[in-house]
């Protein structure tokens, strides 16, 4: 059986964690595969798609090509259609199918950490990551709040309107993050506040954080943000973003070769991936 060929595609893409994570997953699954990095400038994308990408068994795709690749594909998964974004492609017998694994990676990370998307869910931010998480919360029937600064309120309202239009019966509203109060079942940080090197920062106050039963922070560098450390000190159930990064890769392998993994192996990969990130 010939060695399968995979890669991550983007521009620029010098410090991606994808090779480390995916090579480990191939080894764990016993799949004979190579995994590389391909930097493709936007103006060269159509040519490289025909000459290079179509000859791979599959690939991950990141900024700025997540939307550009869509019209070139033969088929889209339902989640990719919903989000209008693709981060994983499987080339199967001449047919290219696009997926977005971020939503399922998010859900898997929450499942692993036993964090529910139910009752009152507050998502901090309204950017790309927040959009994915907010849609998934609405699809799970949560009472959803998008908490943002005043300058981002119009953008958050636009996102709320999109969710209401796409998800029947969605309960979603926008709130000023400085006025956030009351008991929160699950808090999700989808902002960059607290990311390395600004690790002493956190997106909400200590008093607001004390009201949160569960906390998920999409940031994976550092492994535990100040938000996560304080949430755990409060007795909250809390999880950082490295698990989401790894689980979305696991979902990609499910599409490529149907591989399943032991949770203990994924847990160890999360820790090892963070050590690799520090070395980079």
C-alpha positions, 0 to 999 in steps of 0.5 A, spaced: 500 500 500 502 506 498 504 512 503 498 517 503 500 524 502 497 530 506 499 537 508 496 544 511 495 549 506 496 557 508 499 563 507 503 565 511 504 558 514 511 558 518 509 556 525 503 552 524 502 546 529 499 542 524 505 537 522 506 535 529 499 534 531 497 530 525 503 526 524 502 523 531 495 522 530 497 518 523 502 514 528 497 512 533 492 510 528 497 506 524 496 509 518 502 510 513 502 517 511 506 523 510 504 530 512 507 537 510 506 544 509 505 548 503 505 556 503 501 558 497 500 565 495 492 567 494 494 569 486 497 562 485 491 558 489 487 556 482 494 554 479 496 550 485 489 547 486 490 543 480 497 542 480 498 540 487 492 540 492 488 535 487 494 530 487 494 529 495 490 524 499 487 530 503 489 537 506 488 542 512 487 549 509 487 555 513 487 563 512 487 566 507 484 560 503 478 557 507 473 560 503 477 561 496 477 553 496 469 552 496 468 553 489 473 548 486 470 543 490 466 537 488 462 537 495 461 540 501 459 537 508 453 540 511 457 544 517 461 547 511 455 549 508 452 553 514 459 556 516 461 558 508 468 555 510 472 549 509 479 547 513 479 540 511 479 537 504 478 529 503 480 527 495 477 520 494 477 517 487 477 524 484 472 527 488 474 533 493 469 534 499 470 540 504 469 540 511 470 544 517 472 541 523 472 547 528 465 546 530 466 538 532 473 540 535 469 545 539 464 540 541 469 534 542 473 539 547 467 541 551 464 533 551 471 531 554 471 537 559 464 535 561 462 542 559 455 543 557 452 548 552 446 548 555 442 553 559 445 560 560 451 560 555 455 567 555 460 567 549 466 573 549 467 576 543 464 576 536 469 574 531 471 568 527 472 563 533 466 566 537 461 565 530 463 558 530 461 557 538 455 561 538 452 557 532 453 551 536 451 553 542 444 556 539 444 549 535 444 546 542 438 550 544 442 554 549 440 561 552 445 565 548 449 571 550 454 575 546 458 579 551 462 584 547 465 591 548 461 597 546 465 598 539 463 591 537 456 592 539 454 592 532 458 587 529 455 582 535 448 584 533 449 582 526 452 575 528 446 575 533 441 576 527 445 571 522 444 566 528 436 567 529 435 567 521 439 560 521 437 557 527 429 556 528 427 558 535 434 561 537 435 565 543 440 570 543 442 577 545 448 582 545 450 584 552 455 589 554 461 585 557 462 590 563 455 589 565 455 582 565 452 579 571 448 573 574 449 566 574 452 563 568 452 556 566 458 556 561 462 562 559 466 561 553 472 566 551 473 567 544 477 573 544 485 574 544 485 577 551 490 573 555 494 570 550 501 569 550 505 574 551 500 578 555 498 572 560 496 577 566 490 579 562 483 576 562 477 578 559 472 579 565 473 581 572 474 576 578 467 578 581 464 576 574 468 570 573 466 567 580 459 567 577 461 562 572 460 554 573 464 552 567 469 556 563 472 554 556 478 559 553 479 558 546 486 560 547 491 555 547 498 559 548 499 559 554 496 552 556 492 555 562 490 562 561 489 567 567 482 566 566 482 558 567 487 558 573 482 563 576 476 559 574 479 553 577 481 556 583 474 558 584 472 551 583 469 552 576 470 546 571 475 549 566 478 547 560 483 551 555 483 551 548 489 546 546 484 541 547 480 544 541 486 545 537 487 537 537 480 535 537 479 538 530 485 535 528 482 528 530 475 530 527 479 531 520 482 524 521 475 521 522 473 524 515 480 522 512 481 514 514 475 513 519 480 513 525 478 513 532 483 514 538 483 513 546 482 519 550 488 518 554 492 518 547 489 525 545 490 528 552 497 526 552 498 529 545 495 536 548 500 536 553 506 534 548 503 539 543 504 545 548 511 543 549 512 543 542 509 550 541 513 553 547 519 550 543 517 553 537 
